[in-house]
Amino acid sequence: MTHTPLPPKNRARAKAMRREMTPAELKLWNEVRAHRLADLSFRRQFGIGDYIVDFACPSRKLIVELDGSQHGEQDAVDRDARRTAFLEAGGWTVLRFWNDDVLGDIDGVCQHIVTAAGLVAEDAAAQAGAAGLGTLSVPAEDHHP
């Protein structure tokens, strides 16, 4: 995958955002970093075009965005829709989760990510076990933000 360098302003902003993660971002990062989730490789605060996404798995063209309550306001909803349309036009799949969902149901969020990445839970659990990372907990119900 070719990488387009970020403008210096965005690069500095992404770097600052990596240092100042929200509690939800930190919790999810601890689940997905270093190929811990189904051997998927995630980057945090990753630049795509003029946007900086929370988490991206370039090999699967999968983006995970975490939203706080401000994303429920109409102007934010409109901005998010434009952003998502741009990213999807580039071939990315965008998943959005509320911060509260990440903090309260990390297993459900991780299962949804694995499913969106095109892996079935049994494959993900087998990969995690083979890598010495334990097993992936699979909730009985589907999770939707």
Buried (B, 14 or more C-beta within 10 A) or exposed (E): EEEEEBEEEBEEBBEEBBEEBBEBBEBBBEBBBEBBBBBBBBBBBBBBBEBBBBBBBBEBBBBBBBBEEEBEEEEBEEEBEEBBEBBEEEEBBBBBBBBEBBBEBBEBBBBBBBBBBEBEBEBBBBBBEEEEBEEBEBBEEEBEB
